[in-house]
Amino acid sequence: MASSPARHDVAGRTDSAPTGVDRAGQVETRGIDCVPDAERHGSPRELFALWAAPNVSYLSFVVGATLVLIGLPLVEALAVTVVGNLCWLLTGFIAISGPASGTTGSVVSRAIYGVLGNKAVVAVTGWLISALYLALNWSAASVAGIGLAGRLGLPESAGLDTVVICLIAGGTVLVAIYGHATIVRLYSALTVLLTLVFLVVSVLVALRADWSYAPAEPLTGLGHAVALATGFTLVASAPLSYANSPDLARYLPRETGGTAVALWTAAGAFLPSVLFTGVGALAATTLDMSDPQAALESVMPGWFVPVLVIGVVLNTMANNGMTAYSAGLSLQSIGVRLPRVAAVVVVGVIGTAMTLFAILVFDFLTAVNAMMELVVIITGPTMAVYATDVVLRRGRYDGAALHDQSRTGPYWYRGGVNWAGVLATVTGAAAAALCASSAFWAGPVSASLDGLNLAVPVGLLGSSLLYWSLSRILGTLPPTTATARS
């Protein structure tokens, strides 16, 4: 069932009208409109499984292996894994705005960028980058699925690859179509199932690993710093891409404690990410992880290979189900007049097309590393500015006011743009680009430092400080956030 048509009222609101209760097993009919207090439900504890299922991930193995492949000794690869994953605290922190406002992060960010400025920012961060991540994760699952098809004796062909990709994408989009309550219920079971599967793989890897591994020719000087910075960027890119955490928390009761929301969200993603990225690093100490699937299959009995492939596919569906869900809401927030279900389908089709291109044209591991190294140029500053806004407003957001898109509304600012948010984000992204480095791009600052990638710290700190300063200089915050409805 599609969500009801957009409505227009005297306040200039053009968002979807409230349409029903959030129930598992039923297609969610609510879009980006505010969730009434009477329909709020759940506990912050449910956020743990909600974020754990997408992060019990095959992609973590790939990222962990890359840390060793770029020249880091095991102990440093594990340290980088922990430090980079601390960025999940930012994902958890911005989730506070979900219960506070009762609406999605792509609507809350109107407070940061203004009614019109927000449309441009969300079109890139909430839609385009989401579609790219759909393609990235579907590529990972498709590589595993295609490999299993070969084991079953099916002949290699572009047609078979296309069928595998479309089946995985179709199942994922179905999860996103059913929506929030179904995702909450389903991911609790998936967390247990996936953890069991990936723990078996972890034990098999650990038994073969070289726990004292160090490269034959240790990196020194600037080259060592470059490897550490590159590894940190790869690990941090995942948590910095999840600015959709308010979307999954918005149904919680308004009075839900912000600390609980932040910590359950962050813990659910942090723990499996650290564990399985670490296992990927361990695997690379003795296995040839330039081909992750073949390497992992070499340490397990043949009968377990299909189990792992199924786990990879289910994890991908969990990860991309969440991403497609939020990307559909982002389409609505920028003014695309589609019901939520139709918006999800559009995002799914675009992501599938990107996946076909990635699988049939590019080498998978190269595509993963290039994207994760470069996407932080945008996601880092965006996340930093959002988190800074939560601090400045003390986590208080008026959902009804955020849906007022009229010229007299509180978030119209100057010509529909909050220049504090826009300038901070654009400037932070530009500074990050100057300091970024990947196989396809090296900013002039990074190039002058032999490829040292400082995109994450520069983007996070620069954009946060600039937004903090400009908000006060331009007077774009209310005189006191205490007057905002919590």
C-alpha positions as CSV (number, residue, x, y, z in Angstrom):
1,M,0.0,0.0,0.0
2,A,1.5,3.4,-1.0
3,S,1.6,6.3,1.3
4,S,-1.0,9.0,1.0
5,P,-0.5,11.9,-1.4
6,A,1.4,15.0,-0.2
7,R,-0.8,17.6,1.4
8,H,-0.6,21.4,1.3
9,D,-1.7,23.6,4.2
10,V,-1.7,27.2,5.2
11,A,1.7,26.9,6.8
12,G,3.3,25.8,3.5
13,R,3.8,22.1,4.6
14,T,4.1,19.8,1.6
15,D,5.1,16.6,3.2
16,S,3.2,13.3,3.4
17,A,0.2,13.2,5.7
18,P,0.1,10.7,8.6
19,T,-1.3,7.5,7.5
20,G,-1.1,4.7,10.0
21,V,0.5,2.5,12.6
22,D,3.9,0.9,12.3
23,R,3.5,-2.9,12.4
24,A,5.9,-5.7,11.5
25,G,4.7,-7.7,8.5
26,Q,2.7,-4.8,7.1
27,V,3.9,-2.3,4.5
28,E,4.8,0.9,6.3
29,T,2.6,3.7,5.0
30,R,4.3,6.6,6.8
31,G,6.8,8.6,4.9
32,I,8.7,11.6,6.2
33,D,5.8,13.1,8.2
34,C,6.1,13.4,12.0
35,V,5.3,10.3,14.0
36,P,2.5,11.3,16.5
37,D,3.2,10.6,20.2
38,A,0.3,8.0,20.2
39,E,2.2,5.9,17.6
40,R,5.6,6.1,19.3
41,H,6.8,2.7,20.6
42,G,9.8,0.6,21.3
43,S,13.0,0.8,23.4
44,P,16.5,2.1,22.6
45,R,17.7,-1.5,23.1
46,E,16.2,-2.5,19.8
47,L,18.7,-0.2,18.1
48,F,21.5,-2.6,18.9
49,A,20.3,-5.4,16.7
50,L,19.1,-2.9,14.1
51,W,22.7,-1.8,13.7
52,A,24.4,-5.1,14.3
53,A,22.8,-7.0,11.5
54,P,24.1,-4.7,8.7
55,N,27.6,-4.7,10.3
56,V,28.1,-8.5,10.7
57,S,29.6,-8.0,7.3
58,Y,31.7,-9.7,4.6
59,L,32.8,-6.2,3.6
60,S,34.5,-5.9,7.0
61,F,36.7,-8.9,6.2
62,V,37.7,-7.1,3.0
63,V,38.5,-3.8,4.7
64,G,40.5,-5.6,7.5
65,A,42.5,-7.5,4.9
66,T,43.3,-4.3,3.1
67,L,44.9,-2.9,6.3
68,V,47.5,-5.7,6.1
69,L,47.8,-5.6,2.4
70,I,48.9,-1.9,2.5
71,G,51.8,-2.8,4.7
72,L,50.6,-2.5,8.4
73,P,51.7,-5.1,10.9
74,L,48.9,-7.0,12.6
75,V,48.9,-5.0,15.9
76,E,48.7,-1.7,14.1
77,A,45.9,-3.0,11.8
78,L,43.9,-4.0,14.9
79,A,44.6,-0.6,16.5
80,V,43.4,1.3,13.4
81,T,40.3,-0.9,13.3
82,V,39.3,0.1,16.8
83,V,40.1,3.8,16.4
84,G,38.4,4.1,13.0
85,N,35.3,2.4,14.3
86,L,35.0,4.9,17.1
87,C,33.3,7.1,14.5
88,W,30.2,5.1,15.1
89,L,29.8,7.3,18.2
90,L,28.9,10.1,15.7
91,T,26.3,7.9,14.1
92,G,24.8,7.2,17.4
93,F,24.9,10.8,18.5
94,I,22.9,12.2,15.6
95,A,20.3,9.5,16.1
96,I,19.2,11.5,19.1
97,S,17.4,13.9,16.7
98,G,15.0,11.1,15.6
99,P,13.0,10.7,18.8
100,A,13.3,14.4,19.5
101,S,11.7,15.4,16.3
102,G,9.7,12.4,15.3
103,T,10.9,12.7,11.7
104,T,13.8,11.6,9.5
105,G,17.3,12.9,9.4
106,S,16.8,14.3,5.9
107,V,14.0,16.5,7.3
108,V,15.9,17.4,10.5
109,S,18.7,18.7,8.3
110,R,16.5,21.5,7.1
111,A,17.5,23.2,10.4
112,I,21.1,22.9,9.2
113,Y,20.8,23.9,5.6
114,G,17.5,25.7,5.2
115,V,14.4,24.5,3.3
116,L,16.0,24.9,-0.2
117,G,19.6,24.4,0.7
118,N,18.7,21.1,2.3
119,K,17.3,19.7,-1.0
120,A,20.6,20.1,-2.7
121,V,22.6,18.6,0.2
122,V,20.3,15.6,0.7
123,A,20.2,14.9,-3.0
124,V,23.9,14.2,-2.8
125,T,24.4,12.8,0.7
126,G,21.0,11.1,1.2
127,W,20.3,9.8,-2.3
128,L,23.3,9.6,-4.6
129,I,25.8,8.3,-2.0
130,S,23.2,5.9,-0.8
131,A,22.8,4.5,-4.3
132,L,26.6,4.2,-4.5
133,Y,26.6,2.2,-1.2
134,L,23.8,0.0,-2.5
135,A,26.0,-0.8,-5.5
136,L,29.0,-1.4,-3.3
137,N,27.3,-3.9,-1.0
138,W,25.4,-5.6,-3.7
139,S,28.7,-6.1,-5.5
140,A,30.1,-7.8,-2.5
141,A,27.2,-10.2,-2.2
142,S,27.0,-10.8,-6.0
143,V,30.7,-11.8,-6.1
144,A,30.0,-14.4,-3.5
145,G,26.8,-15.5,-5.2
146,I,28.3,-15.8,-8.6
147,G,31.2,-17.8,-7.1
148,L,28.6,-20.2,-5.6
149,A,26.9,-20.5,-8.9
150,G,30.2,-21.6,-10.5
151,R,30.6,-24.2,-7.8
152,L,27.2,-25.6,-8.6
153,G,28.4,-26.1,-12.2
154,L,26.6,-23.2,-13.8
155,P,28.5,-21.7,-16.7
156,E,30.0,-18.2,-16.3
157,S,28.2,-15.6,-18.3
158,A,27.1,-11.9,-18.0
159,G,23.6,-13.2,-18.0
160,L,24.1,-15.3,-14.9
161,D,25.8,-12.4,-13.2
162,T,22.8,-10.2,-14.0
163,V,20.3,-12.7,-12.6
164,V,22.2,-13.1,-9.4
165,I,22.5,-9.3,-8.9
166,C,18.8,-8.7,-9.7
167,L,17.7,-11.5,-7.3
168,I,19.7,-10.0,-4.4
169,A,18.6,-6.5,-5.2
170,G,15.0,-7.5,-5.4
171,G,15.0,-9.2,-2.0
172,T,16.7,-6.2,-0.5
173,V,14.2,-3.7,-1.9
174,L,11.3,-5.8,-0.6
175,V,12.7,-5.5,2.9
176,A,12.9,-1.7,2.5
177,I,9.3,-1.6,1.1
178,Y,7.9,-3.3,4.2
179,G,9.7,-0.7,6.3
180,H,10.6,0.2,9.8
181,A,8.7,-2.3,12.0
182,T,9.5,-5.2,9.8
183,I,13.2,-4.2,9.7
184,V,13.3,-4.0,13.5
185,R,11.7,-7.5,13.9
186,L,13.7,-9.1,11.1
187,Y,17.1,-7.7,12.1
188,S,16.9,-9.1,15.6
189,A,16.8,-12.7,14.1
190,L,19.4,-11.8,11.5
191,T,21.9,-10.5,14.1
192,V,21.9,-13.9,15.8
193,L,22.0,-16.0,12.6
194,L,24.7,-13.9,10.9
195,T,26.8,-13.7,14.1
196,L,26.9,-17.5,14.3
197,V,27.9,-17.9,10.7
198,F,30.6,-15.3,10.8
199,L,32.0,-16.5,14.1
200,V,32.5,-19.9,12.5
201,V,34.5,-18.2,9.8
202,S,36.4,-16.2,12.4
203,V,37.4,-19.3,14.3
204,L,38.7,-21.0,11.1
205,V,40.7,-18.0,10.2
206,A,42.1,-17.6,13.8
207,L,43.4,-21.1,13.7
208,R,45.4,-20.4,10.6
209,A,46.5,-16.8,11.4
210,D,50.0,-15.6,12.3
211,W,49.3,-13.7,15.5
212,S,52.7,-12.1,15.5
213,Y,52.6,-11.0,11.9
214,A,54.8,-8.1,10.7
215,P,55.7,-7.3,7.1
216,A,59.0,-8.5,5.9
217,E,60.0,-5.0,5.1
218,P,58.4,-2.7,7.7
219,L,57.2,0.7,6.7
220,T,59.1,3.6,8.1
221,G,58.8,7.4,8.2
222,L,56.2,9.1,6.0
223,G,55.4,5.9,4.2
224,H,54.3,4.4,7.5
225,A,52.2,7.4,8.3
226,V,50.6,7.2,4.9
227,A,49.6,3.6,5.5
228,L,48.1,4.4,8.9
229,A,46.1,7.3,7.5
230,T,44.9,5.3,4.6
231,G,43.8,2.5,6.8
232,F,42.0,4.8,9.2
233,T,40.2,6.5,6.3
234,L,39.0,3.1,5.0
235,V,37.6,2.0,8.4
236,A,36.1,5.4,9.3
237,S,34.3,5.7,5.9
238,A,31.6,3.2,6.9
239,P,30.3,4.9,10.1
240,L,30.7,8.3,8.6
241,S,28.3,7.3,5.8
242,Y,25.4,6.5,8.1
243,A,23.7,9.8,8.6
244,N,20.4,8.0,8.5
245,S,20.4,6.8,12.1
246,P,17.6,9.3,13.1
247,D,15.3,7.5,10.5
248,L,15.5,4.2,12.5
249,A,15.1,5.9,15.9
250,R,12.2,8.3,15.1
251,Y,9.5,5.9,16.2
252,L,10.9,5.7,19.8
253,P,8.9,7.6,22.5
254,R,9.7,11.3,22.6
255,E,11.0,11.0,26.2
256,T,13.5,8.3,25.3
257,G,16.9,9.2,26.8
258,G,19.4,10.6,24.3
259,T,22.3,8.8,25.8
260,A,20.6,5.5,25.5
261,V,19.8,6.1,21.9
262,A,23.3,7.1,21.0
263,L,25.1,4.3,22.9
264,W,22.8,1.4,21.7
265,T,23.1,2.6,18.1
266,A,26.9,3.0,18.3
267,A,27.4,-0.3,20.2
268,G,25.3,-2.3,17.7
269,A,27.6,-1.2,14.9
270,F,30.9,-0.8,16.7
271,L,31.2,-4.3,18.2
272,P,30.7,-6.4,15.0
273,S,32.6,-4.0,12.9
274,V,35.7,-4.2,15.1
275,L,35.4,-8.0,15.5
276,F,35.1,-8.9,11.8
277,T,37.4,-6.2,10.5
278,G,40.0,-7.6,12.9
279,V,39.3,-11.1,11.5
280,G,39.9,-9.8,8.0
281,A,43.3,-8.5,9.1
282,L,44.1,-11.8,10.7
283,A,43.1,-13.6,7.5
284,A,45.6,-11.5,5.5
285,T,48.5,-12.6,7.7
286,T,48.5,-16.1,6.1
287,L,46.0,-16.0,3.2
288,D,46.0,-14.3,-0.2
289,M,43.2,-11.8,0.6
290,S,43.6,-10.1,-2.8
291,D,40.8,-12.6,-3.6
292,P,38.8,-12.5,-0.4
293,Q,36.2,-15.1,-1.3
294,A,38.7,-17.7,-2.5
295,A,40.9,-17.1,0.5
296,L,38.2,-17.6,3.0
297,E,36.8,-20.6,1.2
298,S,40.2,-22.2,1.4
299,V,40.0,-22.5,5.2
300,M,36.5,-24.0,5.5
301,P,35.0,-27.3,4.6
302,G,33.2,-27.4,1.3
303,W,29.8,-27.9,2.8
304,F,30.1,-24.6,4.7
305,V,30.8,-22.5,1.7
306,P,27.1,-22.2,0.7
307,V,26.3,-21.3,4.3
308,L,28.8,-18.4,4.2
309,V,27.5,-17.3,0.8
310,I,23.9,-17.2,2.2
311,G,25.3,-15.3,5.2
312,V,26.9,-12.7,2.9
313,V,23.7,-12.3,0.9
314,L,21.6,-11.9,4.1
315,N,24.0,-9.4,5.5
316,T,23.9,-7.4,2.3
317,M,20.1,-7.5,2.3
318,A,20.2,-6.2,5.9
319,N,22.7,-3.5,5.1
320,N,21.1,-2.3,1.9
321,G,17.5,-2.8,3.2
322,M,18.3,0.0,5.7
323,T,20.1,2.1,3.1
324,A,17.3,1.8,0.5
325,Y,14.7,2.6,3.2
326,S,16.4,5.8,4.1
327,A,17.2,6.7,0.5
328,G,13.5,6.5,-0.3
329,L,12.7,8.9,2.5
330,S,15.5,11.2,1.3
331,L,13.8,11.4,-2.1
332,Q,10.6,12.5,-0.5
333,S,12.4,15.1,1.6
334,I,13.9,16.8,-1.4
335,G,10.5,17.2,-3.0
336,V,10.2,14.2,-5.3
337,R,6.4,13.6,-5.3
338,L,6.5,9.9,-4.9
339,P,5.0,7.7,-2.1
340,R,7.6,6.0,0.0
341,V,7.3,2.6,-1.6
342,A,7.7,4.1,-5.1
343,A,10.7,6.1,-4.0
344,V,12.4,2.9,-2.6
345,V,11.8,1.2,-6.0
346,V,13.4,4.1,-7.9
347,V,16.5,4.0,-5.6
348,G,16.7,0.2,-6.0
349,V,16.6,0.3,-9.8
350,I,19.4,2.9,-9.8
351,G,21.5,1.0,-7.3
352,T,21.1,-2.2,-9.3
353,A,22.3,-0.5,-12.5
354,M,25.4,0.7,-10.7
355,T,26.0,-2.8,-9.3
356,L,25.9,-4.3,-12.8
357,F,28.4,-1.7,-14.0
358,A,30.7,-2.3,-11.0
359,I,30.6,-6.1,-11.4
360,L,30.8,-6.3,-15.2
361,V,33.3,-3.5,-15.7
362,F,35.4,-2.9,-12.6
363,D,37.6,-5.0,-10.3
364,F,35.6,-5.4,-7.1
365,L,38.4,-4.8,-4.5
366,T,39.7,-1.8,-6.4
367,A,36.2,-0.3,-6.6
368,V,35.7,-0.8,-2.8
369,N,38.9,0.9,-1.8
370,A,38.5,3.8,-4.2
371,M,35.0,4.6,-3.2
372,M,35.6,4.2,0.6
373,E,38.7,6.5,0.4
374,L,36.9,9.2,-1.5
375,V,33.3,9.2,-0.2
376,V,34.5,10.6,3.2
377,I,35.2,13.8,1.4
378,I,31.5,14.5,1.5
379,T,30.2,12.3,4.3
380,G,32.7,13.4,6.9
381,P,31.8,17.1,6.8
382,T,28.1,16.3,6.6
383,M,28.2,14.1,9.6
384,A,30.3,16.6,11.6
385,V,28.0,19.5,10.8
386,Y,24.9,17.5,11.8
387,A,26.5,16.4,15.1
388,T,27.5,20.0,15.8
389,D,24.0,21.2,15.2
390,V,22.7,18.6,17.7
391,V,25.1,20.0,20.3
392,L,24.2,23.6,19.5
393,R,20.4,22.9,19.8
394,R,20.9,20.6,22.8
395,G,19.2,17.8,20.9
396,R,15.9,19.7,20.7
397,Y,14.0,19.7,17.4
398,D,10.5,20.8,16.7
399,G,9.2,18.2,14.1
400,A,6.1,20.3,13.2
401,A,8.3,23.4,12.5
402,L,10.7,21.3,10.4
403,H,7.9,20.4,8.1
404,D,6.9,24.1,7.6
405,Q,8.5,24.9,4.2
406,S,6.9,28.3,3.8
407,R,8.8,31.5,3.4
408,T,7.7,32.6,6.8
409,G,8.7,29.3,8.4
410,P,11.6,29.2,11.0
411,Y,13.9,27.3,8.6
412,W,13.6,29.4,5.6
413,Y,16.5,31.6,6.8
414,R,17.8,33.8,3.9
415,G,16.2,32.8,0.6
416,G,15.6,29.3,1.8
417,V,19.3,28.7,2.7
418,N,21.1,28.5,6.0
419,W,24.5,29.7,4.8
420,A,26.2,28.6,8.0
421,G,25.4,25.0,7.2
422,V,26.0,25.2,3.5
423,L,29.4,27.0,3.8
424,A,30.6,24.8,6.6
425,T,29.8,21.7,4.6
426,V,31.1,22.8,1.3
427,T,34.3,24.3,2.7
428,G,34.9,21.2,4.8
429,A,34.4,19.0,1.8
430,A,36.8,21.2,-0.3
431,A,39.4,21.1,2.4
432,A,39.0,17.3,2.7
433,A,39.4,16.9,-1.0
434,L,42.7,18.9,-0.9
435,C,43.9,16.4,1.7
436,A,42.5,13.2,0.2
437,S,44.3,10.5,-1.6
438,S,43.2,7.3,-3.5
439,A,44.1,5.3,-6.5
440,F,42.1,7.8,-8.6
441,W,42.7,11.1,-6.9
442,A,45.3,12.8,-4.9
443,G,44.6,16.3,-3.5
444,P,47.5,18.8,-3.7
445,V,48.1,18.8,0.0
446,S,48.1,15.0,0.1
447,A,50.3,14.8,-3.0
448,S,52.9,17.1,-1.4
449,L,53.0,14.7,1.6
450,D,53.6,11.6,-0.6
451,G,49.9,10.5,-0.4
452,L,49.2,11.1,3.3
453,N,45.4,11.0,3.5
454,L,44.1,13.6,6.0
455,A,40.6,13.9,4.6
456,V,38.8,12.6,7.7
457,P,40.3,14.7,10.4
458,V,40.4,17.8,8.2
459,G,36.8,17.4,7.0
460,L,35.4,16.6,10.5
461,L,37.2,19.2,12.5
462,G,37.2,22.0,9.9
463,S,33.5,21.8,9.1
464,S,32.5,21.4,12.7
465,L,34.4,24.5,13.9
466,L,33.3,26.5,10.9
467,Y,29.6,25.7,11.5
468,W,29.9,26.5,15.1
469,S,31.4,29.9,14.3
470,L,29.2,30.8,11.4
471,S,26.0,29.9,13.3
472,R,26.9,32.5,15.9
473,I,28.2,35.1,13.4
474,L,25.1,34.8,11.2
475,G,22.7,34.4,14.0
476,T,21.0,31.3,12.5
477,L,20.3,29.6,15.8
478,P,17.3,30.6,17.9
479,P,18.0,33.0,20.8
480,T,17.6,30.0,23.2
481,T,17.1,26.4,22.3
482,A,15.2,26.0,25.4
483,T,12.1,27.4,23.7
484,A,12.1,24.6,21.1
485,R,9.7,21.8,21.7
486,S,11.4,18.6,22.7
